[in-house]
Amino acid sequence: MINIDWDEYKEHKKYSGKNDNFEILIDFMKSYYNIVSSSEMYETFSNDDIALMMLEKRGISSAEALEDYIFKLR
């Protein structure tokens, strides 16, 4: 299982053109950890307190819901 490196996330965030922290986190997971699977990303998020708060704030409670959220970002 992957632990999110929040220091690297903060570095990534500095150069992101986005304002939403959760969207930045999704991009970070794709670029830094090379994770594109919504189920793997959801599992990682659900095991991290900060990322879990981000999921709950958006009402995302499953990998499928995360996949739908990511699809709507495109």
PDB file of N, CA, C and O in Angstrom:
ATOM      1  N   MET A   1       0.841  -1.186   0.000  1.00  0.00           N
ATOM      2  CA  MET A   1       0.000   0.000   0.000  1.00  0.00           C
ATOM      3  C   MET A   1       0.884   1.247   0.000  1.00  0.00           C
ATOM      4  O   MET A   1       1.970   1.255   0.581  1.00  0.00           O
ATOM      5  N   ILE A   2       0.412   2.272  -0.646  1.00  0.00           N
ATOM      6  CA  ILE A   2       1.141   3.526  -0.784  1.00  0.00           C
ATOM      7  C   ILE A   2       0.714   4.504   0.312  1.00  0.00           C
ATOM      8  O   ILE A   2      -0.473   4.648   0.605  1.00  0.00           O
ATOM      9  N   ASN A   3       1.682   5.160   0.900  1.00  0.00           N
ATOM     10  CA  ASN A   3       1.407   6.275   1.803  1.00  0.00           C
ATOM     11  C   ASN A   3       1.656   7.562   1.025  1.00  0.00           C
ATOM     12  O   ASN A   3       2.701   7.717   0.393  1.00  0.00           O
ATOM     13  N   ILE A   4       0.714   8.468   1.070  1.00  0.00           N
ATOM     14  CA  ILE A   4       0.838   9.716   0.324  1.00  0.00           C
ATOM     15  C   ILE A   4       1.935  10.573   0.948  1.00  0.00           C
ATOM     16  O   ILE A   4       1.939  10.822   2.154  1.00  0.00           O
ATOM     17  N   ASP A   5       2.853  11.014   0.116  1.00  0.00           N
ATOM     18  CA  ASP A   5       3.939  11.892   0.554  1.00  0.00           C
ATOM     19  C   ASP A   5       3.431  13.336   0.451  1.00  0.00           C
ATOM     20  O   ASP A   5       3.484  13.947  -0.617  1.00  0.00           O
ATOM     21  N   TRP A   6       2.947  13.864   1.556  1.00  0.00           N
ATOM     22  CA  TRP A   6       2.302  15.175   1.550  1.00  0.00           C
ATOM     23  C   TRP A   6       3.301  16.303   1.286  1.00  0.00           C
ATOM     24  O   TRP A   6       2.913  17.363   0.795  1.00  0.00           O
ATOM     25  N   ASP A   7       4.568  16.093   1.600  1.00  0.00           N
ATOM     26  CA  ASP A   7       5.577  17.112   1.277  1.00  0.00           C
ATOM     27  C   ASP A   7       5.753  17.218  -0.236  1.00  0.00           C
ATOM     28  O   ASP A   7       5.850  18.319  -0.778  1.00  0.00           O
ATOM     29  N   GLU A   8       5.795  16.080  -0.907  1.00  0.00           N
ATOM     30  CA  GLU A   8       5.887  16.093  -2.374  1.00  0.00           C
ATOM     31  C   GLU A   8       4.609  16.656  -2.991  1.00  0.00           C
ATOM     32  O   GLU A   8       4.657  17.348  -4.009  1.00  0.00           O
ATOM     33  N   TYR A   9       3.470  16.357  -2.373  1.00  0.00           N
ATOM     34  CA  TYR A   9       2.202  16.916  -2.833  1.00  0.00           C
ATOM     35  C   TYR A   9       2.247  18.446  -2.797  1.00  0.00           C
ATOM     36  O   TYR A   9       1.810  19.109  -3.738  1.00  0.00           O
ATOM     37  N   LYS A  10       2.775  18.993  -1.713  1.00  0.00           N
ATOM     38  CA  LYS A  10       2.866  20.453  -1.588  1.00  0.00           C
ATOM     39  C   LYS A  10       3.750  21.048  -2.675  1.00  0.00           C
ATOM     40  O   LYS A  10       3.456  22.125  -3.193  1.00  0.00           O
ATOM     41  N   GLU A  11       4.829  20.356  -3.022  1.00  0.00           N
ATOM     42  CA  GLU A  11       5.691  20.807  -4.120  1.00  0.00           C
ATOM     43  C   GLU A  11       4.927  20.760  -5.433  1.00  0.00           C
ATOM     44  O   GLU A  11       4.997  21.695  -6.231  1.00  0.00           O
ATOM     45  N   HIS A  12       4.206  19.683  -5.654  1.00  0.00           N
ATOM     46  CA  HIS A  12       3.405  19.520  -6.867  1.00  0.00           C
ATOM     47  C   HIS A  12       2.338  20.620  -6.961  1.00  0.00           C
ATOM     48  O   HIS A  12       2.073  21.157  -8.036  1.00  0.00           O
ATOM     49  N   LYS A  13       1.749  20.931  -5.840  1.00  0.00           N
ATOM     50  CA  LYS A  13       0.675  21.924  -5.775  1.00  0.00           C
ATOM     51  C   LYS A  13       1.166  23.307  -6.200  1.00  0.00           C
ATOM     52  O   LYS A  13       0.416  24.073  -6.805  1.00  0.00           O
ATOM     53  N   LYS A  14       2.409  23.624  -5.890  1.00  0.00           N
ATOM     54  CA  LYS A  14       2.970  24.936  -6.251  1.00  0.00           C
ATOM     55  C   LYS A  14       2.924  25.182  -7.753  1.00  0.00           C
ATOM     56  O   LYS A  14       2.771  26.321  -8.196  1.00  0.00           O
ATOM     57  N   TYR A  15       3.057  24.119  -8.532  1.00  0.00           N
ATOM     58  CA  TYR A  15       3.146  24.250  -9.983  1.00  0.00           C
ATOM     59  C   TYR A  15       1.872  23.838 -10.711  1.00  0.00           C
ATOM     60  O   TYR A  15       1.823  23.812 -11.940  1.00  0.00           O
ATOM     61  N   SER A  16       0.860  23.522  -9.941  1.00  0.00           N
ATOM     62  CA  SER A  16      -0.425  23.149 -10.533  1.00  0.00           C
ATOM     63  C   SER A  16      -1.227  24.407 -10.843  1.00  0.00           C
ATOM     64  O   SER A  16      -1.214  25.368 -10.074  1.00  0.00           O
ATOM     65  N   GLY A  17      -1.906  24.392 -11.946  1.00  0.00           N
ATOM     66  CA  GLY A  17      -2.742  25.523 -12.313  1.00  0.00           C
ATOM     67  C   GLY A  17      -4.152  25.423 -11.750  1.00  0.00           C
ATOM     68  O   GLY A  17      -5.007  26.257 -12.048  1.00  0.00           O
ATOM     69  N   LYS A  18      -4.392  24.412 -10.944  1.00  0.00           N
ATOM     70  CA  LYS A  18      -5.734  24.183 -10.400  1.00  0.00           C
ATOM     71  C   LYS A  18      -5.849  24.774  -9.004  1.00  0.00           C
ATOM     72  O   LYS A  18      -4.852  24.972  -8.309  1.00  0.00           O
ATOM     73  N   ASN A  19      -7.091  25.052  -8.608  1.00  0.00           N
ATOM     74  CA  ASN A  19      -7.358  25.623  -7.287  1.00  0.00           C
ATOM     75  C   ASN A  19      -7.915  24.606  -6.299  1.00  0.00           C
ATOM     76  O   ASN A  19      -7.799  24.801  -5.089  1.00  0.00           O
ATOM     77  N   ASP A  20      -8.506  23.543  -6.781  1.00  0.00           N
ATOM     78  CA  ASP A  20      -9.136  22.545  -5.925  1.00  0.00           C
ATOM     79  C   ASP A  20      -8.094  21.534  -5.441  1.00  0.00           C
ATOM     80  O   ASP A  20      -7.457  20.863  -6.253  1.00  0.00           O
ATOM     81  N   ASN A  21      -7.920  21.425  -4.131  1.00  0.00           N
ATOM     82  CA  ASN A  21      -6.910  20.535  -3.557  1.00  0.00           C
ATOM     83  C   ASN A  21      -7.125  19.067  -3.922  1.00  0.00           C
ATOM     84  O   ASN A  21      -6.159  18.322  -4.094  1.00  0.00           O
ATOM     85  N   PHE A  22      -8.379  18.652  -4.041  1.00  0.00           N
ATOM     86  CA  PHE A  22      -8.657  17.257  -4.373  1.00  0.00           C
ATOM     87  C   PHE A  22      -8.283  16.960  -5.820  1.00  0.00           C
ATOM     88  O   PHE A  22      -7.726  15.901  -6.109  1.00  0.00           O
ATOM     89  N   GLU A  23      -8.582  17.879  -6.728  1.00  0.00           N
ATOM     90  CA  GLU A  23      -8.185  17.700  -8.123  1.00  0.00           C
ATOM     91  C   GLU A  23      -6.668  17.664  -8.244  1.00  0.00           C
ATOM     92  O   GLU A  23      -6.117  16.892  -9.028  1.00  0.00           O
ATOM     93  N   ILE A  24      -6.006  18.497  -7.470  1.00  0.00           N
ATOM     94  CA  ILE A  24      -4.544  18.495  -7.462  1.00  0.00           C
ATOM     95  C   ILE A  24      -4.030  17.161  -6.933  1.00  0.00           C
ATOM     96  O   ILE A  24      -3.059  16.617  -7.461  1.00  0.00           O
ATOM     97  N   LEU A  25      -4.676  16.628  -5.890  1.00  0.00           N
ATOM     98  CA  LEU A  25      -4.274  15.335  -5.330  1.00  0.00           C
ATOM     99  C   LEU A  25      -4.434  14.223  -6.361  1.00  0.00           C
ATOM    100  O   LEU A  25      -3.570  13.353  -6.467  1.00  0.00           O
ATOM    101  N   ILE A  26      -5.501  14.238  -7.103  1.00  0.00           N
ATOM    102  CA  ILE A  26      -5.716  13.226  -8.141  1.00  0.00           C
ATOM    103  C   ILE A  26      -4.612  13.312  -9.190  1.00  0.00           C
ATOM    104  O   ILE A  26      -4.048  12.289  -9.579  1.00  0.00           O
ATOM    105  N   ASP A  27      -4.296  14.530  -9.653  1.00  0.00           N
ATOM    106  CA  ASP A  27      -3.208  14.707 -10.614  1.00  0.00           C
ATOM    107  C   ASP A  27      -1.872  14.256 -10.039  1.00  0.00           C
ATOM    108  O   ASP A  27      -1.058  13.647 -10.733  1.00  0.00           O
ATOM    109  N   PHE A  28      -1.656  14.563  -8.756  1.00  0.00           N
ATOM    110  CA  PHE A  28      -0.430  14.164  -8.080  1.00  0.00           C
ATOM    111  C   PHE A  28      -0.300  12.643  -8.048  1.00  0.00           C
ATOM    112  O   PHE A  28       0.776  12.106  -8.313  1.00  0.00           O
ATOM    113  N   MET A  29      -1.373  11.959  -7.731  1.00  0.00           N
ATOM    114  CA  MET A  29      -1.340  10.496  -7.677  1.00  0.00           C
ATOM    115  C   MET A  29      -1.018   9.912  -9.052  1.00  0.00           C
ATOM    116  O   MET A  29      -0.296   8.921  -9.162  1.00  0.00           O
ATOM    117  N   LYS A  30      -1.555  10.529 -10.082  1.00  0.00           N
ATOM    118  CA  LYS A  30      -1.300  10.055 -11.445  1.00  0.00           C
ATOM    119  C   LYS A  30       0.147  10.292 -11.849  1.00  0.00           C
ATOM    120  O   LYS A  30       0.777   9.422 -12.450  1.00  0.00           O
ATOM    121  N   SER A  31       0.671  11.457 -11.523  1.00  0.00           N
ATOM    122  CA  SER A  31       2.014  11.782 -11.992  1.00  0.00           C
ATOM    123  C   SER A  31       3.117  11.250 -11.080  1.00  0.00           C
ATOM    124  O   SER A  31       4.098  10.698 -11.577  1.00  0.00           O
ATOM    125  N   TYR A  32       2.987  11.396  -9.774  1.00  0.00           N
ATOM    126  CA  TYR A  32       4.047  11.014  -8.852  1.00  0.00           C
ATOM    127  C   TYR A  32       4.090   9.502  -8.617  1.00  0.00           C
ATOM    128  O   TYR A  32       5.166   8.905  -8.591  1.00  0.00           O
ATOM    129  N   TYR A  33       2.925   8.893  -8.447  1.00  0.00           N
ATOM    130  CA  TYR A  33       2.859   7.465  -8.158  1.00  0.00           C
ATOM    131  C   TYR A  33       2.472   6.619  -9.374  1.00  0.00           C
ATOM    132  O   TYR A  33       2.473   5.390  -9.310  1.00  0.00           O
ATOM    133  N   ASN A  34       2.144   7.282 -10.471  1.00  0.00           N
ATOM    134  CA  ASN A  34       1.743   6.609 -11.706  1.00  0.00           C
ATOM    135  C   ASN A  34       0.527   5.701 -11.483  1.00  0.00           C
ATOM    136  O   ASN A  34       0.454   4.597 -12.023  1.00  0.00           O
ATOM    137  N   ILE A  35      -0.411   6.183 -10.689  1.00  0.00           N
ATOM    138  CA  ILE A  35      -1.645   5.441 -10.419  1.00  0.00           C
ATOM    139  C   ILE A  35      -2.761   6.009 -11.298  1.00  0.00           C
ATOM    140  O   ILE A  35      -3.068   7.200 -11.236  1.00  0.00           O
ATOM    141  N   VAL A  36      -3.349   5.161 -12.098  1.00  0.00           N
ATOM    142  CA  VAL A  36      -4.483   5.581 -12.915  1.00  0.00           C
ATOM    143  C   VAL A  36      -5.746   4.790 -12.576  1.00  0.00           C
ATOM    144  O   VAL A  36      -6.846   5.166 -12.983  1.00  0.00           O
ATOM    145  N   SER A  37      -5.589   3.719 -11.846  1.00  0.00           N
ATOM    146  CA  SER A  37      -6.723   2.892 -11.448  1.00  0.00           C
ATOM    147  C   SER A  37      -7.499   3.587 -10.331  1.00  0.00           C
ATOM    148  O   SER A  37      -6.941   3.925  -9.287  1.00  0.00           O
ATOM    149  N   SER A  38      -8.775   3.792 -10.564  1.00  0.00           N
ATOM    150  CA  SER A  38      -9.589   4.457  -9.541  1.00  0.00           C
ATOM    151  C   SER A  38      -9.715   3.597  -8.283  1.00  0.00           C
ATOM    152  O   SER A  38      -9.820   4.132  -7.180  1.00  0.00           O
ATOM    153  N   SER A  39      -9.707   2.276  -8.438  1.00  0.00           N
ATOM    154  CA  SER A  39      -9.807   1.420  -7.253  1.00  0.00           C
ATOM    155  C   SER A  39      -8.538   1.501  -6.409  1.00  0.00           C
ATOM    156  O   SER A  39      -8.622   1.538  -5.181  1.00  0.00           O
ATOM    157  N   GLU A  40      -7.373   1.529  -7.038  1.00  0.00           N
ATOM    158  CA  GLU A  40      -6.116   1.661  -6.298  1.00  0.00           C
ATOM    159  C   GLU A  40      -6.019   3.045  -5.647  1.00  0.00           C
ATOM    160  O   GLU A  40      -5.560   3.182  -4.513  1.00  0.00           O
ATOM    161  N   MET A  41      -6.461   4.068  -6.390  1.00  0.00           N
ATOM    162  CA  MET A  41      -6.436   5.426  -5.857  1.00  0.00           C
ATOM    163  C   MET A  41      -7.405   5.544  -4.673  1.00  0.00           C
ATOM    164  O   MET A  41      -7.067   6.155  -3.659  1.00  0.00           O
ATOM    165  N   TYR A  42      -8.586   4.974  -4.793  1.00  0.00           N
ATOM    166  CA  TYR A  42      -9.568   5.030  -3.709  1.00  0.00           C
ATOM    167  C   TYR A  42      -9.037   4.319  -2.464  1.00  0.00           C
ATOM    168  O   TYR A  42      -9.194   4.815  -1.349  1.00  0.00           O
ATOM    169  N   GLU A  43      -8.415   3.168  -2.654  1.00  0.00           N
ATOM    170  CA  GLU A  43      -7.860   2.428  -1.519  1.00  0.00           C
ATOM    171  C   GLU A  43      -6.787   3.260  -0.807  1.00  0.00           C
ATOM    172  O   GLU A  43      -6.740   3.300   0.423  1.00  0.00           O
ATOM    173  N   THR A  44      -5.938   3.914  -1.581  1.00  0.00           N
ATOM    174  CA  THR A  44      -4.898   4.765  -1.005  1.00  0.00           C
ATOM    175  C   THR A  44      -5.523   5.929  -0.246  1.00  0.00           C
ATOM    176  O   THR A  44      -5.116   6.237   0.874  1.00  0.00           O
ATOM    177  N   PHE A  45      -6.511   6.573  -0.859  1.00  0.00           N
ATOM    178  CA  PHE A  45      -7.176   7.718  -0.225  1.00  0.00           C
ATOM    179  C   PHE A  45      -7.894   7.304   1.059  1.00  0.00           C
ATOM    180  O   PHE A  45      -7.842   8.018   2.060  1.00  0.00           O
ATOM    181  N   SER A  46      -8.555   6.163   1.027  1.00  0.00           N
ATOM    182  CA  SER A  46      -9.343   5.750   2.188  1.00  0.00           C
ATOM    183  C   SER A  46      -8.470   5.337   3.376  1.00  0.00           C
ATOM    184  O   SER A  46      -8.964   5.228   4.499  1.00  0.00           O
ATOM    185  N   ASN A  47      -7.183   5.109   3.136  1.00  0.00           N
ATOM    186  CA  ASN A  47      -6.257   4.765   4.210  1.00  0.00           C
ATOM    187  C   ASN A  47      -5.431   5.949   4.688  1.00  0.00           C
ATOM    188  O   ASN A  47      -4.493   5.781   5.467  1.00  0.00           O
ATOM    189  N   ASP A  48      -5.773   7.140   4.225  1.00  0.00           N
ATOM    190  CA  ASP A  48      -5.071   8.355   4.629  1.00  0.00           C
ATOM    191  C   ASP A  48      -6.095   9.332   5.201  1.00  0.00           C
ATOM    192  O   ASP A  48      -7.109   9.606   4.559  1.00  0.00           O
ATOM    193  N   ASP A  49      -5.847   9.855   6.383  1.00  0.00           N
ATOM    194  CA  ASP A  49      -6.829  10.710   7.066  1.00  0.00           C
ATOM    195  C   ASP A  49      -7.202  11.952   6.263  1.00  0.00           C
ATOM    196  O   ASP A  49      -8.383  12.283   6.158  1.00  0.00           O
ATOM    197  N   ILE A  50      -6.230  12.634   5.704  1.00  0.00           N
ATOM    198  CA  ILE A  50      -6.496  13.874   4.964  1.00  0.00           C
ATOM    199  C   ILE A  50      -7.254  13.571   3.676  1.00  0.00           C
ATOM    200  O   ILE A  50      -8.253  14.220   3.366  1.00  0.00           O
ATOM    201  N   ALA A  51      -6.774  12.586   2.934  1.00  0.00           N
ATOM    202  CA  ALA A  51      -7.439  12.221   1.681  1.00  0.00           C
ATOM    203  C   ALA A  51      -8.849  11.698   1.944  1.00  0.00           C
ATOM    204  O   ALA A  51      -9.764  11.945   1.160  1.00  0.00           O
ATOM    205  N   LEU A  52      -9.018  10.975   3.048  1.00  0.00           N
ATOM    206  CA  LEU A  52     -10.346  10.473   3.403  1.00  0.00           C
ATOM    207  C   LEU A  52     -11.310  11.630   3.662  1.00  0.00           C
ATOM    208  O   LEU A  52     -12.474  11.571   3.265  1.00  0.00           O
ATOM    209  N   MET A  53     -10.830  12.670   4.322  1.00  0.00           N
ATOM    210  CA  MET A  53     -11.677  13.865   4.529  1.00  0.00           C
ATOM    211  C   MET A  53     -12.085  14.476   3.194  1.00  0.00           C
ATOM    212  O   MET A  53     -13.222  14.922   3.036  1.00  0.00           O
ATOM    213  N   MET A  54     -11.166  14.498   2.235  1.00  0.00           N
ATOM    214  CA  MET A  54     -11.472  15.044   0.908  1.00  0.00           C
ATOM    215  C   MET A  54     -12.539  14.205   0.215  1.00  0.00           C
ATOM    216  O   MET A  54     -13.442  14.746  -0.423  1.00  0.00           O
ATOM    217  N   LEU A  55     -12.434  12.893   0.339  1.00  0.00           N
ATOM    218  CA  LEU A  55     -13.453  12.008  -0.243  1.00  0.00           C
ATOM    219  C   LEU A  55     -14.815  12.260   0.398  1.00  0.00           C
ATOM    220  O   LEU A  55     -15.821  12.412  -0.296  1.00  0.00           O
ATOM    221  N   GLU A  56     -14.833  12.302   1.727  1.00  0.00           N
ATOM    222  CA  GLU A  56     -16.098  12.484   2.451  1.00  0.00           C
ATOM    223  C   GLU A  56     -16.727  13.826   2.129  1.00  0.00           C
ATOM    224  O   GLU A  56     -17.949  13.924   2.017  1.00  0.00           O
ATOM    225  N   LYS A  57     -15.919  14.852   1.979  1.00  0.00           N
ATOM    226  CA  LYS A  57     -16.433  16.186   1.654  1.00  0.00           C
ATOM    227  C   LYS A  57     -17.197  16.175   0.329  1.00  0.00           C
ATOM    228  O   LYS A  57     -18.149  16.933   0.144  1.00  0.00           O
ATOM    229  N   ARG A  58     -16.768  15.312  -0.582  1.00  0.00           N
ATOM    230  CA  ARG A  58     -17.394  15.242  -1.902  1.00  0.00           C
ATOM    231  C   ARG A  58     -18.399  14.106  -2.011  1.00  0.00           C
ATOM    232  O   ARG A  58     -18.960  13.877  -3.082  1.00  0.00           O
ATOM    233  N   GLY A  59     -18.633  13.391  -0.912  1.00  0.00           N
ATOM    234  CA  GLY A  59     -19.611  12.303  -0.899  1.00  0.00           C
ATOM    235  C   GLY A  59     -19.166  11.091  -1.691  1.00  0.00           C
ATOM    236  O   GLY A  59     -20.002  10.335  -2.187  1.00  0.00           O
ATOM    237  N   ILE A  60     -17.871  10.895  -1.817  1.00  0.00           N
ATOM    238  CA  ILE A  60     -17.337   9.757  -2.566  1.00  0.00           C
ATOM    239  C   ILE A  60     -17.098   8.615  -1.577  1.00  0.00           C
ATOM    240  O   ILE A  60     -16.285   8.728  -0.658  1.00  0.00           O
ATOM    241  N   SER A  61     -17.821   7.518  -1.785  1.00  0.00           N
ATOM    242  CA  SER A  61     -17.742   6.410  -0.833  1.00  0.00           C
ATOM    243  C   SER A  61     -17.364   5.082  -1.477  1.00  0.00           C
ATOM    244  O   SER A  61     -17.456   4.032  -0.842  1.00  0.00           O
ATOM    245  N   SER A  62     -16.940   5.129  -2.735  1.00  0.00           N
ATOM    246  CA  SER A  62     -16.523   3.893  -3.408  1.00  0.00           C
ATOM    247  C   SER A  62     -15.581   4.236  -4.557  1.00  0.00           C
ATOM    248  O   SER A  62     -15.483   5.386  -4.985  1.00  0.00           O
ATOM    249  N   ALA A  63     -14.896   3.212  -5.040  1.00  0.00           N
ATOM    250  CA  ALA A  63     -13.996   3.400  -6.180  1.00  0.00           C
ATOM    251  C   ALA A  63     -14.785   3.819  -7.427  1.00  0.00           C
ATOM    252  O   ALA A  63     -14.295   4.597  -8.246  1.00  0.00           O
ATOM    253  N   GLU A  64     -15.991   3.303  -7.559  1.00  0.00           N
ATOM    254  CA  GLU A  64     -16.828   3.650  -8.706  1.00  0.00           C
ATOM    255  C   GLU A  64     -17.230   5.128  -8.662  1.00  0.00           C
ATOM    256  O   GLU A  64     -17.246   5.807  -9.689  1.00  0.00           O
ATOM    257  N   ALA A  65     -17.552   5.610  -7.473  1.00  0.00           N
ATOM    258  CA  ALA A  65     -17.911   7.019  -7.318  1.00  0.00           C
ATOM    259  C   ALA A  65     -16.705   7.908  -7.623  1.00  0.00           C
ATOM    260  O   ALA A  65     -16.855   8.977  -8.215  1.00  0.00           O
ATOM    261  N   LEU A  66     -15.515   7.471  -7.221  1.00  0.00           N
ATOM    262  CA  LEU A  66     -14.303   8.220  -7.538  1.00  0.00           C
ATOM    263  C   LEU A  66     -14.066   8.227  -9.039  1.00  0.00           C
ATOM    264  O   LEU A  66     -13.689   9.252  -9.607  1.00  0.00           O
ATOM    265  N   GLU A  67     -14.285   7.094  -9.677  1.00  0.00           N
ATOM    266  CA  GLU A  67     -14.123   7.009 -11.134  1.00  0.00           C
ATOM    267  C   GLU A  67     -15.089   7.971 -11.831  1.00  0.00           C
ATOM    268  O   GLU A  67     -14.701   8.653 -12.779  1.00  0.00           O
ATOM    269  N   ASP A  68     -16.335   8.034 -11.374  1.00  0.00           N
ATOM    270  CA  ASP A  68     -17.306   8.963 -11.939  1.00  0.00           C
ATOM    271  C   ASP A  68     -16.854  10.405 -11.750  1.00  0.00           C
ATOM    272  O   ASP A  68     -16.978  11.221 -12.663  1.00  0.00           O
ATOM    273  N   TYR A  69     -16.335  10.719 -10.578  1.00  0.00           N
ATOM    274  CA  TYR A  69     -15.845  12.071 -10.271  1.00  0.00           C
ATOM    275  C   TYR A  69     -14.694  12.440 -11.205  1.00  0.00           C
ATOM    276  O   TYR A  69     -14.662  13.543 -11.751  1.00  0.00           O
ATOM    277  N   ILE A  70     -13.758  11.522 -11.386  1.00  0.00           N
ATOM    278  CA  ILE A  70     -12.618  11.787 -12.259  1.00  0.00           C
ATOM    279  C   ILE A  70     -13.079  11.955 -13.698  1.00  0.00           C
ATOM    280  O   ILE A  70     -12.565  12.813 -14.416  1.00  0.00           O
ATOM    281  N   PHE A  71     -14.041  11.149 -14.126  1.00  0.00           N
ATOM    282  CA  PHE A  71     -14.564  11.245 -15.494  1.00  0.00           C
ATOM    283  C   PHE A  71     -15.190  12.617 -15.735  1.00  0.00           C
ATOM    284  O   PHE A  71     -15.047  13.178 -16.821  1.00  0.00           O
ATOM    285  N   LYS A  72     -15.880  13.160 -14.738  1.00  0.00           N
ATOM    286  CA  LYS A  72     -16.526  14.461 -14.879  1.00  0.00           C
ATOM    287  C   LYS A  72     -15.525  15.597 -14.934  1.00  0.00           C
ATOM    288  O   LYS A  72     -15.855  16.685 -15.407  1.00  0.00           O
ATOM    289  N   LEU A  73     -14.293  15.367 -14.455  1.00  0.00           N
ATOM    290  CA  LEU A  73     -13.263  16.393 -14.494  1.00  0.00           C
ATOM    291  C   LEU A  73     -12.736  16.632 -15.897  1.00  0.00           C
ATOM    292  O   LEU A  73     -12.200  17.702 -16.186  1.00  0.00           O
ATOM    293  N   ARG A  74     -12.878  15.670 -16.749  1.00  0.00           N
ATOM    294  CA  ARG A  74     -12.328  15.782 -18.109  1.00  0.00           C
ATOM    295  C   ARG A  74     -13.069  16.761 -18.940  1.00  0.00           C
ATOM    296  O   ARG A  74     -12.727  16.967 -20.104  1.00  0.00           O
TER     297      ARG A  74
END
